Amino acid sequence: MPKFCVPVAVVVLIERPGDGGAQLLLQRRQNTGFGDGMWDFACSGHVEEGESLTDACSRECREELGISASPDDFEFITFIYKRDGAVTYVNPYFVLRRYEGEPHISEPFKCAELGWFDECALPAELLPDRREALAAYRVGRPFIQYVREK
């Protein structure tokens, strides 16, 4: 039987008035054993026992970025069923547009740097499934299957 993991991922966006574009906050991963050296959404993590998805988003933002957001501030954007070798991930993705505080690196052992990127000029080293999630968000696609064989 495959192992199932339920991580949440948060896309922190700042809308730019006038031109309809947005900036996304990304983190460069390090020392995690997954995608180290690659860019990822600003925060992500696993749902803890008894926690709702949006409660997990709120906690992860506080732990990883030092910002506060109510569970009601997270907007669901897409869901990815991802099989990565022997592990199956069930990844819900959320957007956060409103929060309190200034994002900063709160877990320097896991995050090498933070950066704001125009949504149309994302780094080439963005994790492939994150790029797929953004593509789904842009076209309003609520579900993706992403399979990577090892």
Summary of the structure (lengths in Angstrom):
residues: 150
radius of gyration: 14.6
end to end distance: 17.0
largest distance: 50.8
contacts: 458
relative contact order: 0.26
helix: 19%
strand: 43%
